């Protein structure tokens, strides 16, 4: 038996799918640019290059990171309390330590990249764990991508 869907329902479904798709591709694009930028900054710091050679990557990493956080927070404000959000705060603190002692800069960059890789590939039970609520919290509003 065929399901009959009115034009209004079909239009709403398409609108929702288009918004989801746009959000997903926005996140994928931002993440791609962010990874490129982090590679540029990391390479510049790890290989001791002059700051002028990699500073534009720094600004790109900062801009894309802020935009990704913004999308996540708008999509699901509980993100700020989940391990995936808290790990960003930790990385920002570590980033703020760059330049305090140049001998630490390389290890700090490596640590930031390790945190990023572990959290982004960790099981959902860890990433979506809310340190405030002390349980896993997921939402249909989470931004995918």
C-alpha positions as CSV (number, residue, x, y, z in Angstrom):
1,X,0.0,0.0,0.0
2,X,1.4,3.4,-1.0
3,X,1.8,6.1,1.5
4,X,0.3,9.4,0.5
5,X,2.3,12.4,1.5
6,X,0.8,15.9,1.0
7,X,2.8,18.5,-0.8
8,X,3.2,20.5,2.4
9,X,4.7,17.5,4.2
10,X,7.0,16.7,1.3
11,X,8.1,20.3,1.2
12,X,8.8,20.3,5.0
13,X,10.8,17.1,4.7
14,X,12.9,18.5,1.9
15,X,13.5,21.8,3.8
16,X,14.7,19.8,6.9
17,X,16.9,17.6,4.7
18,X,18.4,20.6,3.0
19,X,19.1,22.3,6.3
20,X,20.7,19.1,7.7
21,X,22.8,18.7,4.5
22,X,23.9,22.4,4.5
23,X,24.9,22.1,8.2
24,X,26.8,18.9,7.5
25,X,28.7,20.3,4.5
26,X,29.4,23.5,6.4
27,X,31.0,21.4,9.2
28,X,32.9,19.2,6.8
29,X,34.2,22.3,5.0
30,X,35.2,24.0,8.2
31,X,36.9,20.9,9.6
32,X,38.8,20.4,6.3
33,X,40.1,24.0,6.5
34,X,40.9,23.6,10.2
35,X,42.9,20.5,9.6
36,X,44.9,22.2,6.9
37,X,45.5,25.2,9.2
38,X,46.6,23.0,12.1
39,X,49.0,21.2,9.8
40,X,50.5,24.5,8.8
41,X,50.8,25.8,12.4
42,X,52.1,22.4,13.7
43,X,54.7,22.2,10.9
44,X,55.8,25.7,11.5
45,X,56.3,25.2,15.2
46,X,57.7,21.7,15.0
47,X,60.2,22.6,12.3
48,X,61.2,25.9,14.0
49,X,60.1,28.0,11.0
50,X,59.9,31.8,11.2
51,X,56.5,32.9,12.5
52,X,55.8,34.9,9.3
53,X,55.8,31.6,7.3
54,X,52.9,30.1,9.3
55,X,51.0,32.9,11.0
56,X,48.3,32.9,8.3
57,X,47.6,29.3,9.1
58,X,47.3,30.3,12.8
59,X,44.6,32.8,12.0
60,X,42.8,30.3,9.7
61,X,42.9,27.7,12.5
62,X,41.5,30.3,15.0
63,X,38.7,31.4,12.7
64,X,37.6,27.9,11.7
65,X,37.8,26.6,15.3
66,X,35.6,29.5,16.5
67,X,33.1,28.8,13.7
68,X,33.0,25.1,14.4
69,X,32.4,25.8,18.1
70,X,29.7,28.2,17.2
71,X,27.9,25.7,15.0
72,X,28.1,23.1,17.7
73,X,26.9,25.4,20.5
74,X,24.0,26.7,18.5
75,X,23.0,23.2,17.4
76,X,23.2,21.8,20.9
77,X,24.2,24.0,23.9
78,X,24.9,20.9,26.1
79,X,28.0,20.5,23.8
80,X,29.7,22.9,26.2
81,X,29.3,20.4,29.1
82,X,30.1,17.2,27.2
83,X,33.6,15.8,27.0
84,X,33.9,16.9,23.3
85,X,33.3,20.5,24.4
86,X,35.4,20.3,27.5
87,X,38.3,18.9,25.5
88,X,38.2,22.1,23.4
89,X,38.5,24.2,26.5
90,X,41.6,22.2,27.5
91,X,43.1,22.7,24.1
92,X,42.5,26.4,24.2
93,X,44.3,26.6,27.6
94,X,47.2,24.6,26.1
95,X,47.2,27.0,23.0
96,X,47.3,30.0,25.4
97,X,50.5,28.5,26.8
98,X,52.3,28.5,23.4
99,X,55.2,31.0,23.5
100,X,55.6,31.1,27.3
101,X,58.6,28.8,26.9
102,X,59.6,28.0,23.3
103,X,61.0,24.7,24.5
104,X,57.4,23.6,25.3
105,X,55.8,24.7,22.0
106,X,56.6,21.5,20.1
107,X,55.3,19.2,22.9
108,X,52.2,21.4,23.4
109,X,51.3,21.2,19.7
110,X,51.8,17.4,19.7
111,X,49.6,17.1,22.9
112,X,46.9,19.3,21.3
113,X,46.8,17.1,18.2
114,X,46.7,13.9,20.3
115,X,43.8,15.2,22.3
116,X,42.0,16.1,19.1
117,X,42.5,12.7,17.5
118,X,41.6,10.7,20.6
119,X,38.4,12.7,21.3
120,X,37.2,12.9,17.7
121,X,37.6,9.1,17.3
122,X,36.5,8.1,20.8
123,X,33.2,6.2,21.2
124,X,30.1,8.3,21.6
125,X,29.7,7.2,25.2
126,X,32.8,9.2,26.0
127,X,32.3,12.2,23.6
128,X,28.7,12.7,24.6
129,X,29.3,12.2,28.3
130,X,28.2,15.4,30.2
131,X,30.7,16.2,33.0
132,X,27.9,18.2,34.6
133,X,25.0,15.7,34.3
134,X,27.3,12.8,34.8
135,X,25.7,10.8,32.0
136,X,25.6,10.5,28.3
137,X,23.4,13.1,26.7
138,X,22.6,13.0,23.0
139,X,20.3,15.1,20.9
140,X,18.7,15.0,17.4
141,X,20.0,18.6,17.1
142,X,23.7,17.6,17.2
143,X,25.4,18.9,14.1
144,X,26.6,16.1,11.9
145,X,29.6,16.3,9.7
